[in-house]
Amino acid sequence: MNMNMNMKICVRHLVYQFKRQIPTPGKPSLVRTMTGRTVTLALASSLSALLLLASQTSAASFSFTTGDPDGKIATLSRPPSTGILQTETADDFTLTETTLINQATFTGLVPPGTPLTSFLNVEIEIYHLFPKDSADPPSGNVPARAGSPADVEIDDATRDGSDGSLRFNATILSDRFDVLNSVVNGINKTPNERTGGEGPVTGEEVLITVTFTPPITLPADHYFFRPEVLLERGDFLWLSAPKTIAAPADLQSWIRNDDLAPDWLRIGTDITAEGPFNAAFSLSGETGETNADADNDGVSDSSDLCADTPQGAVVNADGCSIDQLVPCGGPASGGPWKNHGEYVSSVAHATQAFLAAGLINQDQKDAIVSQAAQSDCGSKAR
């Protein structure tokens, strides 16, 4: 990453590094309970100081794609809601070295006339390849589990628009896209898994672009990518794409709902007997040793502009905690604070940015500013 890229990163809007704890019961549920981990809040500074923290690092670019939609099948991928089952579709990808994934795209079908304002949320999960993170031997409720996603997702790799850990944008590619077959409700335990699908479907073709904040860092391994889209009305169906990589590196797409979990069914082999299918998605980021995370703050070293972040401190997408951005001893740009008022003003502006990003609440903001006002930072007596 060159200096120009680093400078662009520095002026991004402040976002937060979230921490979560997700219980894993004996029989995994697809409905997640999340609680924010208690974190240490420090003092903040002006965004301009961050510009001087840019450092030069180098990393190789990474990209993966299954290609454009082929119109063969569309499969449901939606979160749970009142009276509606969660349904997940997942497709695989392989990493040959440690990789930082900062962006993804996937293409799907939505009902005709769906406005862009109808896209309420996107969640991305990453799964290991079975039998990791899974009960083995499996339940026997599906024909096979070899080559499937694991029972449960990788907690640290989950990103959700509702908690600020990803940003998403929807783009309508075509007002009409025809698909030969679909799978929405016909997801059954064996021996009733072979439904043949639910027939042709037509809708708007939409591209979803997601940016992960923070990026997802994964070691070399075989994984599954699972997106979900929440619409105000109607369902998002993930479109199939050509099979681009020879087996066993590339497998096929799988599907499940809450009634089938923790098991999965092969869409093309088990349900329709027309496959196997892939799903249309792409990933991009960086590879190499620069993706280590020496200070364990959730931001890889290749993107981390602040080394040695204290454990438990909230950091932004650049890996900087608040007290690293504005040390009590003076601005990050160097020299002392002009006076105590300048220090307190910088804290007030920065905490407002953190509040707007959803990192802290109003009470926490007020407490931080109050602590800054009561400190001797910037005073001549210090």
FIPAKE-155446 format. One record per residue: residue in three letters; z, x, y of N, C-alpha, C in turn. Coordinates in steps of 0.2 Angstrom, whole numbers, plus 5000, padded with zeros to 4 digits. Each point is the difference from the previous one (the first is absolute). Example, Ala and Ser with C-alpha at 12.3 -4.5 7.8 and 13.67 -1.06 7.14 Angstrom:
ALA503950664972500049965006500050045006
SER499649985005500150045006500349965005
This chain:
MET500050044994500049965006500050045006
ASN499550005005500050045005500449985006
MET500050045006500549985005499849935003
ASN499349995001499849945003500249944996
MET500050004994500249954995500849995001
ASN500450055001500750005001500249975006
MET499650015005500149985007499949925000
LYS499549984996499949935000500549964996
ILE500350034995500549984996500749995005
CYS500150055004500650005004500049945005
VAL499449975002500049955005500049934997
ARG500050004993500149934997500649965002
HIS499949945000500649965001500650014995
LEU500650015002500550014995500149954995
VAL500050024994500249954994500550034996
TYR500349964995500650034997499950024993
GLN500450044997500150024993500549954998
PHE499849964995500549954998500350034993
LYS500649984999500350024994500249934996
ARG499950004993500149944997500450014993
GLN500349954998500350004993499749944997
ILE499750014994499749944996500350004993
PRO500449954999500349994993499549994995
THR500150034994499650004994500449964995
PRO499949944999500449964995499750024993
GLY500449974995499750014993499349984999
LYS499949945002499349975000499750005007
PRO499650055002499850005007499749945002
SER500249995007499749945003499550025005
LEU499549965002499550025004500249985007
VAL500649975001500249985007500550055002
ARG499950045005500450065002500649985005
THR500650034999500549995005500150075003
MET500050005007500050065003500650005005
THR500450065000500550005005499950075004
GLY500150005006499950065004500650054998
ARG499950064999500550054999500350025006
THR500750015000500350025006499850075002
VAL499850015006499750065003500450025006
THR499950075001500350035006499550005006
LEU500349965005499650005006500250055005
ALA499550045003500250055004499749985007
LEU500050055005499749985007499350025000
ALA499749965005499250005001499850045006
SER499350015000499750035006499349975002
SER499750025005499449985002499550024995
LEU499449965000499550024995499650065002
SER500050015007499650065002500350074997
ALA500650004999500350064997499750014993
LEU499849954997499750014993499450045000
LEU499649995005499450045001500050074999
LEU500650035001500150074999500250024993
LEU500149954996500350024993499450014995
ALA499449995003499450004995500050074997
SER499850004993499950074997499449994996
GLN499750064999499450004996500250014992
THR499749964996500050004993499349994997
SER500050024994499349994997500149964994
ALA499549964998500049964994499349984998
ALA499949994994499349984998500049925000
SER499449975002500049935001499949974993
PHE500349944999499949974993499749935002
SER499649984995499749935001499849984993
PHE500149934999499849974993499749935002
THR499549984996499849935001499749984993
THR500049934999499749974994499349975002
GLY499850015007499349975002500149935003
ASP499449985002500049935003500049954995
PRO500249945002500149944995499349994997
ASP500149984993499449994997499949924998
GLY500449965002499949935000500149974993
LYS500350044995500149984993500649954999
ILE500650025004500649964999500550015006
ALA500449955001500550005005500649984997
THR500650035002500649994996500649995006
LEU500449964998500649985005500450065001
SER500350015006500550055002500449975006
ARG500549974998500449965005500850014999
PRO500450005006500750014999500349934998
PRO500650004998500349934998500249965007
SER500049944999500249955005500349944997
THR500349955004500349944997499549974996
GLY500249994993499549964995499450044998
ILE499950065002499450044998500250074997
LEU499750014994500250064996499650065004
GLN500450065000499750065002499550024994
THR499450025003499550034995499750065002
GLU500050054996499850075002499450024996
THR499550045003499550034997500150075002
ALA499950054995500050075001499550044997
ASP499850055003499450054997500350075001
ASP499750044996500350074999499650055004
PHE500350065001499850065003500450064997
THR499650065001500450064997500050055005
LEU500650035001500150065005500050064995
THR499750065002500050064997500550055003
GLU500349985006500550045003500449965005
THR500550035003500449965004499649985006
THR500149935002499549975005500449965004
LEU499850005007500349965005499549955001
ILE500149934999499649955002500249965006
ASN499650015005500249975006499649935002
GLN499449994996499749945002499649974993
ALA499949945000499749974994499649945003
THR499449984996499749945002499949964993
PHE499949945001499849964994499649935002
THR499649984996499549955002500149934996
GLY500149955003500149934997499649945003
LEU500249954997499749935002500549965002
VAL499949965006500449955002499649945001
PRO500449945001499649945001499650005006
PRO499449964999499550005006500449985006
GLY499850035006500349985006500750025002
THR500350054995500650035002500050045006
PRO500549985005500050045006500450074999
LEU499950055003500350065000500849995001
THR500249955004500749995001500349974994
SER499749984995500349984994500350054995
PHE499850065002500350064996500750025002
LEU500549984996500750005003500350074997
ASN499850024995500450064997499650034994
VAL500150075000499750044994500650044997
GLU500050004994500550054996499650044995
ILE500150065000499750054995500650034995
GLU499849994994500550044995499550054996
ILE500450054997499750054996500450004994
TYR499650004994500350004993499850064996
HIS500550034996499850054995499649964995
LEU499750044996499749984994500549994994
PHE499949944997500549994994499950054995
PRO500650034997500649965000500650035005
LYS499850045005500550015005500349945003
ASP500650005002500349955004499949934996
SER500150004993499849944996500550004994
ALA500049944997500449994994499450024995
ASP500250044995499650034995500350004993
PRO499949964995499449965000500049945004
PRO499449975002500049955005500149934996
SER500049945003500249944998499649974994
GLY499350025000499649974996499749935002
ASN500149995007499749945002499350005003
VAL499750065000499350015001499750054995
PRO499350005000499750034994500150085000
ALA500150035006500150075001500350025006
ARG500350065000500350025006499750075002
ALA499750034995499850075001499550005005
GLY500050055005499650005006500149955005
SER500649965000500249955005500450045005
PRO500249965006500550025005500750004996
ALA500550035003500650004997500349935002
ASP500649994997500449945001500249995007
VAL500250055004500350005006499650055005
GLU500049985006499750055005500450065002
ILE499750055003500350065002500449985007
ASP500650005000500449975006499850045006
ASP500050075000499850045006499349995003
ALA499649984996499349995001499849935003
THR500549965000499849935003500050005007
ARG499549965003499949995007499949935002
ASP500349985005500049925001499949995008
GLY499549965002499949995007500649965003
SER500449974996500549965003500650045002
ASP500150064997500550055002499750065004
GLY499450005002499750055005499850064996
SER500050004993499850064997499350014999
LEU499649955002499350005000499749965006
ARG499450025002499749965005499349984997
PHE499849945001499449974997499549975005
ASN499450004998499549975004499549974995
ALA499849945002499549964996499350005004
THR499450014996499450005003499549954996
ILE499749955003499649964996499350044999
LEU499850014994499450044998499449955000
SER500149944997499549954999500349935000
ASP499649965003500249935000500049964993
ARG499550034996499949974993499950064995
PHE500549994995499950054994500149964994
ASP499550014995500149964994500250044994
VAL500449984996500350034995499949964993
LEU499850044995499849974994500649964996
ASN500650035001500649984996500650015004
SER500649974998500650015003500649994995
VAL500650035002500649994997500549985005
VAL500349944999500549985005500749984997
ASN499949954995500549974997500150014992
GLY499450024998499950014992500350064998
ILE500750015001500350074998500549984995
ASN499950004993500449984995500250054995
LYS500649994997500250044995499649994993
THR500050054996499650004994500349944996
PRO499649964996499350014998499649965005
ASN500249985006499649965004499750035006
GLU499950075000499850045005499349995002
ARG499649994995499250005001499849935003
THR500049995006499849945004499350005002
GLY499750065000499350015003500050005007
GLY500549995004500050005007499949935002
GLU500049995007500049945003499349985004
GLY499550044998499349995003499950035007
PRO499449995002499750035006500449975006
VAL500050055006500449985006499650035006
THR500049975005499750025006500550005006
GLY499950055004500550015006499850055005
GLU500450025005499950055004500250074997
GLU499650055001500150064998500450045005
VAL500650024999500450035005500350074997
LEU500050055005500250074999500750005003
ILE500550024996500750025003500150075000
THR500250035006500150075001500850005001
VAL500350054997500750015000500250075002
THR500450015005500350075001500750004999
PHE500250054996500750004997500450045005
THR500649975002500450035005500850004997
PRO500250054996499750074999499450004995
PRO499750054999499550014995500350004993
ILE499649994995500350004993499850074997
THR500550034997499950074997500249994993
LEU499550024996500049994992499850074997
PRO500450024995499750064996499449984995
ALA499850054998499449994995500249964994
ASP499649944999500149964995499549945000
HIS500149954995499549945000500449945003
TYR499749975004500449945004499649945000
PHE500349955002499749935002500149985007
PHE499549985003500149975007500049935000
ARG500549975003500049925000500149985007
PRO499649965003500049975007500249934999
GLU500449975005500149935000499849985007
VAL499749945001499949975007500349935001
LEU500449995005500249945001499649965006
LEU499749954998499649965005500449945002
GLU499949975006500349945003499849944996
ARG499450004998499749954995499550034995
GLY500049984994499650034995500250064997
ASP499650034995500150064996499550055002
PHE500350064999499650065000499850024993
LEU499350014999499850024993499750075001
TRP500250054996499850075000499350004996
LEU499550035003499450014998499950064995
SER499649994995499850054995499550055003
ALA500050064997499650055002499750044994
PRO499550045001499750044995500550054997
LYS500050014993500450054997499750075001
THR500350045004499750065003500250074996
ILE500550004996500350064997500149994993
ALA499750054996500049994993500749994997
ALA500149964995500750004996500150074997
PRO500750014999500649965002500250015007
ALA499750045004500350005007500049945004
ASP499549964998499949935003500149954995
LEU500549955001500149954995499649935002
GLN500449955001499849945003500549965003
SER499849955004500549965003500449954996
TRP500649995002500549964996500349955004
ILE500349944998500349955004500649974996
ARG500449985004500649964997500349955006
ASN500449954998500449965004500750004998
ASP500449975004500850004998500149984993
ASP499649954998500149974993499950064995
LEU499550045001499850054995500450075001
ALA500350015006500350065001500650014995
PRO500150074998499850065003499350024997
ASP499749964995499450024997499449995005
TRP499450034998499449995003499449984995
LEU499549975003499449994996499450035003
ARG499550034995499450035002499549945003
ILE499850005006499649955002499449994996
GLY499650054999499450004997500050004993
THR500550034997500150004992500349944997
ASP500649995003500449944998499949935002
ILE499850005006499949935003499349975000
THR499550045002499349985001499650024995
ALA500150064996499650034996499350025003
GLU500050015006499450025004500050075002
GLY500650035000500150075003499950064996
PRO500450055002500550015005499750005007
PHE500549985004499950005007500450055004
ASN499750035006500450035005500149955006
ALA500550035004500149965006499850045006
ALA499749975006499750045005500650025005
PHE500150075000500550035004499850075001
SER500350035006500050075001500650035003
LEU500150064999500650045002499850065004
SER500450025005499950065003500650035003
GLY500050075000500650045002499850075000
GLU500550044997500050075000500350024993
THR499850064998500350034994500250075001
GLY500450024995500350075001500750015001
GLU500250065000500750025000500349975007
THR499650005005500349975006500349945000
ASN499949964994500349935000500750004997
ALA500350064999500750004999500449985005
ASP500649984999500549975005500650035000
ALA500050065003500650055000500749975002
ASP499949965006500749975002500149934997
ASN499649974996500149944996500149945005
ASP499650005005500049945004499549954999
GLY499650014995499549954998499350015003
VAL500050055005499350025003499950074997
SER499450014997499850064997499950065006
ASP500150064997500050065005499450005004
SER499449984997499450005004499949965006
SER500449955000500049955005500750005004
ASP500550044998500650005003500150055006
LEU500149985006500050045006500750025001
CYS500549984996500750025002500350024993
ALA500150074999500350024994500749995000
ASP500350014994500850004999500349945003
THR499749944999500349945003500649984996
PRO500649995003500649984997499949944995
GLN500450014994499949954995500349935003
GLY499649954998500249935002499849985007
ALA499750055004499849985007499349965000
VAL500049955004499449965001499550055003
VAL499450004997499450045003499449965001
ASN499650025005499449965001499450034995
ALA499449985001499550014995499850085000
ASP500250035006499950075000500650044997
GLY500549974997500650034997500550035005
CYS500049975006500550025005500649955001
SER500650024999500549965002500150005007
ILE500549955003500049995007500350065003
ASP500650034997500350065003499550065000
GLN499550004996499650065000499549995006
LEU499849945001499549995006500450015007
VAL500649995000500450015006500650034999
PRO500150075000500650034999500449995006
CYS500750004999500549995005499950065005
GLY499850064998500050065004499450005005
GLY499549964999499450005004499449974997
PRO499549995004499449974997499750044995
ALA499649984995499750034995499450055003
SER499849985006499550055003500350065003
GLY500750015000500350065002500449995007
GLY500550045001500450005006500549944999
PRO500450005006500649955000499849935002
TRP500449954999499949945004500150015007
LYS499749965004500150015008500749985001
ASN500249944997500749985001500149954994
HIS500649975000500249954995499649945000
GLY499849985006499649945001499350004996
GLU499750065001499450014997500149994992
TYR500550034997500150004993500149934998
VAL500449965004500249934998499349965001
SER499650015005499449965001499550014994
SER500050074998499650014994500249974994
VAL500649994999500349974994499849925000
ALA500149975006499949935001499249994998
HIS499650045003499349994999499850014992
ALA500350054997499850014993500349954996
THR500649975001500349954996499649945000
GLN499849985006499649945001499350014996
ALA499750064999499550014996500249994992
PHE500550024998500349994994500149934998
LEU500349965005500149934999499449964999
ALA499550025004499349965000499750024993
ALA500150064997499750014994500449974994
GLY500649975001500449974995500550054997
LEU500050065002500550054997500749985001
ILE500249985006500749985002500049935003
ASN500649974999500149945004500350015007
GLN500049945003500350005007500750035001
ASP500449984995500750035000500050084999
GLN499650024996500050074998499750045006
LYS499549975003499750035007500550015005
ASP500449945001500550005005500550054999
ALA500250014993500550054998499850075002
ILE499450014998499750075001500050025007
VAL499749955005500050025007500750005003
SER500549964997500750015002500350074999
GLN499850024993500350074998499750055005
ALA499350005001499750055005500450005007
ALA500149945002500349995007500750035000
GLN500450004994500650035000500150074998
SER499450034998500050074999499950045006
ASP500150074999499950045006499350045000
CYS499549974996499450034999499650005007
GLY499850055002499650015007500550015006
SER500650004999500550005005500150085002
LYS500150025006500250075002500650024997
ALA500549964998500650024998500050024992
ARG499449984997499950024993500050074999
